Amino acid sequence: MKLKHIISLSAITLPLMVGCVDLNFSEVQTNDKEWVYSMPSYVSGLVSNVYAHVRYDLGQYNGAMKASATDESDYAISISDIHKFYNGGWSPINPFDQIWTNNYSGIAQANNFLEELDKIYISLEEYRYNVTVSPYEDLKKQFELYEFQVRFLRAYFYFELVRTYGDVPLVTKVLTNAEANVMTRTPAKEVFKFIIDECDAIADKLPITYEDEPNQDINRINRITVLALKAKTLLYQASPLFNTTNDKTLWQAAAKASKDVIDFAPITGIQMGKYAELSGESSYANKEMIWIRGTGTPQNWKMNSVENFNFPIGVENGQSGNCPTQSLVDAYEYKAGDNKGKTFGEVWSGNTIDLSTSNPYADLDPRFAMTVVKNGDVWPAYTGKAVETFEGGANASPIYGATQTGYYLKKLCDPNANISTNNPSPKRHNFILYRLSEFYFNYAEAIYNATGSAENDGGLGLTANKAINTVRARTDVKMPNFVGDDPNFLNRFMREKMVEFAFEDHRFWDVRRWKKGKEFFATVKTVSLKKTSDVITITRGQQTRGWDDKYYFFPIPFTEIQKNNKLAQNPGW
C-alpha cells in the first residue's frame, strides 16, 4: 500500500512537552533552549507534540462519542457527561470539553516552533558533516517540511475552534501572558480566510506522498490533506450557520475545492474502498483514507477500550456504550424487494412490528448490518451467542446499562477483538479524520446549493447525483443510484450522509452548520422489544431531549473569560 498520513497518539509520549506561552523543557536534563534546538531528534519531538493535539473521538467522554449527543445514538450509562449536551448540564462553568484548551495549546506550540525556525536551521548546519546522524541533505529536507506541517496544523486547529465557537481570537505569534489576556475575538469570516490562505500557501510545499521522502515520515501531512482542510473550511463557510445570506458564490467555491480533492486523489493512490474496511485493526489500509489518527502508545499500542465500551451488556466486560437509535435505523433505504428506494422509517412507520410475521431488516442497505447490531445477531462472534435485546433477554433491561434503543454498535468495533478477562486480544484502532467519501458528499451538497439542481454540474464536470452515486456504488454496498432532480434532494442527502458517516463524528457538526438542531435533535426515536412465548414484538418509542439554539456554538469556558474579560460570551450562554 502507499504510505499514508497517519497520526499516532504516541506523539504525546515524546520527552518534550510545550507550554501554552513559553517552551517548557522541564522533562529533559537542561533548561537550555539552544541545546534542545541543536538536537534533530528533539526538534522532531517538538513537531510531534503539535500533532498530538489533533482531535479524535473513539469515546473521549469516558467512553461516549459525540454521536450520543445526536440522533444517531444514545449512551446507555445514564450518568455519562455526554448527556449534558442536551439535559441542561452544559454551561460556561461546566463546559466539560477541552476543545478551547486543546486547540489553543496546539496553536501556541505551533507559534513557538515557527518563531524559532532560524535558530533551528542554524543548529542544523552543525550536522552537515556529522556521519552519525542521517545524511545532511535528507535531514535538511525533512526539517524544511516541518515548517509547512506545523503551519497546516495551526490552520487545522483554527478550523476546530471556529466551527465550535464562531468568532475566536486569531493569534499567529508567541504571546506574553499580558498580551494573551487582552485578546479579542476575531470575526469567523477572517478566521476562515486565514485557514484558506494558509492552505493555498503551503499545499505545493508538501509532498504528494512520503514514499520518496527521506526517513519515510509517514505520520505527517501531505498535499491532499491540505486540500481536504481547505475544502472542508469552505464548506463550513458556505453553510447556513455562517452563510446567513445564502451567498451562492460561497457554495460554488466549496464545490470547486472538494472537486480538487476528488481530482487529486488518484495521483496519491487514494480511491473508494470497502465500507466494511472502515472498522478493524487494518482500517488505516483502506484505500480511501486521507488522514487518520491511530490510538495507543509505544507501550500500549493496542487496546480494547472501544470494544469494552460498546460490546453489549451481558458480554464479559461489555458496557453497552453508544447504542444506535431507531432514528438512525429509519434512515436506511431498502436495496431490493418491493420496498426498494424507500427508507425503513417510511415502510415501518406504525407503532409495532411483529417479528414472527415480518422481517423488517431484510433487503436493507448493506451498511446497516455493518453498523448496527440487532436482536438475533451473533455479536461479538467469539461468544457464539445471539444478542437478545428483548426485555428480560441476556443483553437487555432490566440489566443496568443495557441498551435503551433496542440496538448495539458494530461499526468501529473490531470484529476480531476479544475482551474476556482470561483471553483478551487487544487491537489497534484508528479515528478517521478525512476520507475520500466525505469530499464526494461535500461536493454534492455544495454544487446542489450553488445550482439548485442535482443534475447541474455547475461547470465542474460532476453532478450532485453522480457524486453520491460514486459512494453508493462501492463494491460491498452497491445501493441504487440517486436519479433525477428530486425536489427533496437535500432531505435525502442529509439521511444518506447520516448513514454513510454514522459514528464518525460528522452528525454532531453537520446538524449545527445546517441549523437543523430542533428538527433532528429535539426528539430521538427508539424501540423496545418484548417476547411473549416465541413471538417478539418491536414497539416504537422516543426520547425527548432538550434543544436550545444557543447550542449551535459552544460556550467559551468561564475560566477563559475570567482571565480575559475582553472575550465576549456566545449569545445565550
Secondary structure, DSSP 4 states (H G I P E B T S, - for coil): -----EEEGGGGGSS-EE-SSSEE-TTSS---HHHHHT-HHHHHHHHHHHHTT----SSTBTTB-GGGGTTTEEES-TT-GGGHHHHS---SS-----HHHHHHHHHHHHHHHHHTHHHHHHHHGGGTT-TTSS-HHHHHHHHHHHHHHHHHHHHHHHHHHHHHHSSB----S---HHHHTT--PBPHHHHHHHHHHHHHHHGGGS-S-STTSGGG-TTS--HHHHHHHHHHHHHHHHSTTT-TT--HHHHHHHHHHHHHHHHHHHHHT-----GGGGSSTTGGG-TTEEEEEE---SSS--B-HHHHHHSPTTSTT----EEEPHHHHHHPBB-SSTTBT-BHHHHT-SSEEETTT--TTTTB-HHHHTTEE-TT-B-SGGG--B---BTTSTTSTTSTT--SSS-EE-TTS-TT-B--SSS-B-B--EEEEEEHHHHHHHHHHHHHHHHS-TT--TTSS--HHHHHHHHHTSTTT-PPPP-S--TTHHHHHHHHHHHHTTTTT-HHHHHHHHT-HHHHHSEEEEEEEEEETTEEEEEEEEEE----GGGGSPPPPHHHHHH-TTSPPPTT-
